[in-house]
Amino acid sequence: MINFLRKIRQKLLLENKISGYLKYGIGEIFLVVIGILIALSINNWNENRKLDQQEKSYLNRLIQENKSDVLTFAAEIERLEKNNEKIANFSNAFKDSDSSDSLLVHCASEFMIYGSLYPRFNPSISTYEDLSSTGNLGIIKDTGLRDQIVTHYQSYQAVEWDYKINADWAMPIDAPLFIHTDALIFDTAITSFLFPDKSTEKLAGDLRTNRDIYLRNAAIHFWINKDCIIMLKQIKDDTSAIIEVLEEVMKKKELRTRSF
């Protein structure tokens, strides 16, 4: 092609056709410009295609991680509700004057194994951290969607902060239970074997002697669990909502891809 154009140019010069040569030159420049524009367009199309694929990959990862979070939150809600049942049983065993020693000791064991544990909040945030730390949030073209994603993960941070406030508030109240009583003797899952054997009657007597400390501690954990259950139910609903938004965006992208 290049040789062909060169021959035409030489022929025009030899025939002294200046005007034709100028027209030819302009045409050649025009063709070069068109070629460059086409090359740039193809390059831009390839880059946009790569960015589009990357955006879809991130959105899919966000969908999967948020679905995992919904299951995690549901399981934690169930765990905390069961733990509060153990706390209520422990409290009722104290309040009922007819409770047997064995029932009181059993309820104390259930409280130490389950009810005295703190709530957990461990969402999946690796994809969002990837987007934030790499500056790839801009890959998500829809600014409204991008703002929704940022707001969603900010709500995770708010829940984490509330969990920390609850724990910081409760720990000083937890301390007297373990300083002034042998509460860990009732944790038959982990620590009870470290203590000398005591009869059920003696264990129940120790519980009744320290009744107020145990009930105060149980009430604190019940309150924290209840507060965290409320937060988890809300964040679970919010997470389900962002999943719906992300899935709708992905559906539209797939339809647009097929139309091309």
Sequence and secondary structure as in RCSB ss.txt:
>XXXX:A:sequence
MINFLRKIRQKLLLENKISGYLKYGIGEIFLVVIGILIALSINNWNENRKLDQQEKSYLNRLIQENKSDVLTFAA
EIERLEKNNEKIANFSNAFKDSDSSDSLLVHCASEFMIYGSLYPRFNPSISTYEDLSSTGNLGIIKDTGLRDQIV
THYQSYQAVEWDYKINADWAMPIDAPLFIHTDALIFDTAITSFLFPDKSTEKLAGDLRTNRDIYLRNAAIHFWIN
KDCIIMLKQIKDDTSAIIEVLEEVMKKKELRTRSF
>XXXX:A:secstr
 HHHHHHHHHHHHHTT HHHHHHHHHHHHHHHHHHHHHHHHHHHHHHHHHHHHHHHHHHHHHHHHHHHHHHHHHH
HHHHHHHHHHHHHHHHHHHH TT  HHHHHHHHHHIIIIITS        HHHHHHHHHTGGGGS  HHHHHHHH
HHHHHHHHHHHHHHHHHHHHHHHHHHHHHHS GGGG TTTTGGGS    HHHHHHHHHHTHHHHHHHHHHHHHHH
HHHHHHHHHHHHHHHHHHHHHHHHHHHHHHHHHH 
